[in-house]
């Protein structure tokens, strides 16, 4: 299933072409029994996997937006009310949104063949590396970092402190919690809170779709910038 338009980018198609040739070579019915990847094939495979980590994460952002409004009580755990479902979706959205930049740093490490362990692929080690500093790749990464950085406080709260919170969502959480705990006198407000919840979700979907659109644009610029490096190194083998 293709959601992100980034899957049509030349860098993915080029990496996929070489990788596909290697995969076909590994089939037991082929005459070439040497299934060990060449340096060119290994480079293409590693790049393709790194690229797929990025586009898959963006696909998951699209999924999270679609699923945010897809709550159906009969399809979820009885212990998960609608506010639980919304908070779960929002938290996963922010965790994935901010991780796209980190995955792009790892792609830079792979394409430039810097040889850094994944945990050391950080802004300082990638964008300030002698091979990358001052290039269009570094500029593209800095713009992507600036965009995703706006959401890191949400991500850090979810990852290290507490659940996602904002005033309107807190009211919804309080209502659904009390109803779930048997406060039956609040049932008469169910229609009011359903409408409030529907509007909250609809607004979030609009907001998140704008985020993803801008994120894809910035990643597309990054892919454009790193394409020439990848193609030149691939041809050198």
Protein Blocks (a to p, Z undefined) as FASTA:
>chain_A
ZZblklmpmklmmmmmmmmmmmmmmpmkbmblclbccfklmmmmmmmmmmmmmmmmmmmm
mmmmmmmmmccfklpcfklcfklmmmmmmmmmmmmmmmmmmmmmmmmmmmnonopafklm
cfklmmmpmklgopaklmmmmmmmmmmmmmmmmmmmmmmmmccddfklmmmmmmmmmmmn
opaklmmmmmmmmmmmmmmmmmmmmmmmmmmmmmmmmmmmmmmmmmmmmmmmmmmZZ
